[in-house]
């Protein structure tokens, strides 16, 4: 092979690698109003917009990968998805990912009901009443804790609409769900009057699959951009997810 051909070949290889580095496959799950997908197949939600801005500020292109919430962890661990921004406490992430230290967002979990009488007196000791849960949510690992408690009965539902019917029909005493998700639902269903009791705040971080060849560099770049975004915004509102 001539010197010129070698140079052309090397340039093409390096260019291809550079292109590969510039695009990150990012997990998007069905989790309104944080994450979602519209009828045109585009990523939607407050955090989707934040992720897109964060990648742009870091010099990466975003390739959204829409994946069921239950499968997201294994996809990131296997390296078919490069980045997830959200709950990071899944056991699947323990040896397979790099997890940032810069807080990305906080997700508040509460019990929701149509009457405060439905709530247990001691929130640390779940009683024998039934809890409605959204199918596919792990609730930051809390689901596994609840499954281990013999006194707790769990009722899985597919949506908040279905959970509302379950509560009204007294098939469950309360619904476990994220505050922002419920506030979004209540804003669109103003006739519904529900009350809540906070039980947990879940910190969320940037997660990068170790399968990515530049995982450490990717995480550093994303966290630097995240710090800059926080500095320019109201820090408290940003952490609570109110600021894109």
C-alpha positions in Angstrom: 0.0 0.0 0.0 1.4 3.4 -1.0 2.0 6.1 1.6 -0.8 8.2 0.2 -3.3 5.3 0.4 -2.2 4.6 4.0 -2.8 8.3 4.9 -6.2 8.3 3.3 -7.1 5.0 5.1 -5.8 6.3 8.5 -7.7 9.6 8.1 -11.0 7.7 7.3 -10.6 5.5 10.3 -9.8 8.4 12.7 -12.7 10.4 11.2 -15.0 7.4 11.8 -13.9 7.1 15.4 -14.4 10.8 15.9 -17.9 10.5 14.5 -18.7 7.6 16.8 -17.5 9.5 19.8 -19.7 12.5 19.0 -23.0 10.5 19.3 -24.3 9.1 22.6 -27.2 6.6 22.8 -29.4 7.9 25.7 -32.2 5.9 27.4 -35.7 7.5 27.2 -38.4 5.7 29.2 -42.2 6.3 29.4 -42.2 8.5 32.6 -44.2 11.7 32.1 -43.6 14.5 32.7 -39.9 13.7 33.0 -39.4 11.5 30.0 -41.7 10.3 27.1 -42.2 10.1 23.4 -44.7 11.9 21.2 -46.7 10.7 18.2 -43.8 11.5 15.8 -41.4 9.4 17.9 -39.5 12.3 19.4 -38.3 12.4 23.0 -40.5 14.7 25.2 -40.5 15.8 28.8 -38.7 18.1 31.1 -35.7 15.9 31.6 -35.5 15.0 27.9 -35.0 18.7 27.1 -32.4 18.9 29.9 -30.5 15.9 28.6 -30.5 17.2 25.1 -29.1 20.6 26.2 -26.5 18.9 28.4 -25.2 16.7 25.6 -25.1 19.7 23.3 -23.1 21.7 25.8 -20.7 18.8 26.2 -20.1 18.5 22.4 -22.1 15.3 21.9 -25.1 14.4 19.7 -28.0 12.8 21.3 -29.5 9.6 19.9 -32.6 8.8 21.9 -33.3 5.1 22.5 -36.8 4.5 23.6 -36.9 1.5 26.0 -39.3 0.0 28.5 -38.5 1.1 32.1 -38.0 -2.5 33.2 -35.5 -3.2 30.5 -33.5 0.1 30.7 -31.0 -1.1 33.4 -29.9 -4.2 31.5 -29.6 -2.3 28.2 -27.2 0.2 29.9 -25.3 -2.5 31.6 -24.9 -4.4 28.3 -23.7 -1.3 26.5 -26.5 -1.1 23.9 -27.3 2.2 25.6 -24.5 4.6 26.5 -26.1 7.0 29.0 -29.0 7.1 31.4 -29.8 10.2 33.6 -32.0 9.3 36.5 -32.2 6.8 39.4 -28.8 5.1 39.7 -29.3 2.7 42.6 -30.2 -0.3 40.5 -28.2 -3.5 41.2 -27.6 -3.9 37.5 -25.5 -0.8 37.5 -23.1 -1.9 40.4 -20.2 -3.2 38.4 -21.2 -2.2 34.9 -21.5 1.6 34.9 -19.8 4.8 36.0 -22.1 6.9 38.2 -21.5 10.6 38.6 -21.4 12.6 41.8 -23.1 15.7 40.6 -26.8 15.7 41.5 -28.9 15.7 38.3 -32.4 15.9 39.8 -34.3 14.8 42.9 -37.5 12.7 42.6 -39.9 12.9 45.6 -42.0 9.9 46.3 -45.3 10.1 48.2 -48.4 8.1 49.0 -51.5 9.5 47.4 -55.1 9.0 48.4 -58.6 10.6 48.4 -58.6 10.8 52.2 -55.8 11.4 54.8 -57.5 8.6 56.9 -56.1 6.1 54.3 -52.5 6.8 55.4 -50.7 4.7 58.1 -49.8 6.5 61.3 -46.2 5.3 61.1 -44.8 5.7 57.5 -41.8 3.6 58.4 -43.9 0.5 59.2 -46.2 -0.3 56.3 -49.5 -1.8 57.4 -51.7 -4.5 55.8 -53.5 -2.1 53.5 -53.0 -2.4 49.8 -50.7 -0.2 47.8 -51.3 0.6 44.1 -48.1 0.8 42.0 -47.5 1.9 38.4 -46.4 -1.2 36.4 -42.8 -1.0 35.3 -41.6 1.5 38.0 -39.0 0.3 40.5 -39.4 3.5 42.7 -35.6 3.7 43.2 -35.4 0.2 44.7 -38.4 0.7 47.1 -40.4 -1.8 45.1 -38.1 -4.6 46.2 -38.3 -3.6 49.8 -42.1 -3.6 49.7 -42.1 -7.0 48.0 -40.1 -8.4 50.9 -42.7 -7.2 53.5 -45.3 -9.9 54.1 -47.8 -7.4 55.6 -48.0 -5.4 52.3 -50.3 -6.2 49.4 -49.4 -4.6 46.1 -51.8 -3.8 43.2 -50.1 -3.1 39.9 -51.8 -0.6 37.5 -50.9 0.7 34.1 -51.6 4.4 34.6 -52.6 7.0 37.1 -56.1 7.0 35.6 -56.4 3.3 36.4 -54.9 3.9 39.9 -57.6 6.5 40.5 -60.4 4.0 39.7 -58.7 1.4 41.9 -58.6 3.8 44.9 -62.2 4.9 44.3 -63.4 1.3 44.2 -61.4 0.6 47.4 -59.3 -2.1 45.8 -56.3 -0.2 47.3 -55.9 2.3 50.1 -53.3 4.5 48.4 -51.1 5.0 45.4 -47.3 5.2 45.6 -46.0 7.7 43.0 -43.6 10.5 42.2 -44.8 14.0 43.2 -44.1 15.7 39.9 -45.9 12.9 38.0 -49.0 13.3 40.2 -48.9 17.1 40.1 -48.8 16.9 36.3 -51.8 14.5 36.3 -53.8 16.6 38.8 -53.2 19.7 36.7 -54.9 17.9 33.8 -57.6 16.5 36.0 -58.6 19.5 38.1 -61.8 17.8 39.3 -59.8 15.2 41.2 -59.0 16.1 44.8 -56.2 13.9 46.2 -53.9 14.3 49.2 -50.4 13.1 49.8 -47.8 12.1 52.4 -44.1 12.2 51.6 -42.1 9.1 52.2 -38.8 9.3 50.3 -36.5 11.6 48.2 -34.5 9.8 45.5 -31.3 11.5 44.2 -30.6 11.0 40.5 -27.3 11.1 38.7 -25.6 10.6 35.3 -24.9 7.0 34.5 -22.5 5.9 31.8 -22.1 2.3 30.6 -18.6 1.0 31.1 -18.9 -0.6 27.7 -18.4 2.8 26.1 -14.8 3.1 25.1 -14.5 6.6 26.5 -16.8 6.1 29.5 -14.7 8.1 32.0 -14.2 11.0 29.6 -17.9 11.1 28.7 -18.9 11.2 32.4 -16.4 14.0 33.1 -17.6 16.1 30.2 -21.3 15.7 31.1 -20.7 16.6 34.7 -18.8 19.7 33.8 -21.7 20.8 31.6 -24.2 19.9 34.4 -22.3 22.1 36.9 -22.4 25.0 34.4 -26.1 24.6 33.8 -26.8 24.6 37.6 -24.7 27.7 38.1 -26.8 29.6 35.5 -30.2 28.4 36.9 -32.0 28.5 40.2 -30.2 25.6 41.8 -33.1 24.4 44.0 -35.7 24.5 41.1 -33.2 22.8 38.8 -32.6 19.9 41.2 -36.3 19.4 41.7 -36.8 19.2 37.9 -38.7 22.4 37.5 -36.1 23.9 35.2 -35.4 22.1 32.0 
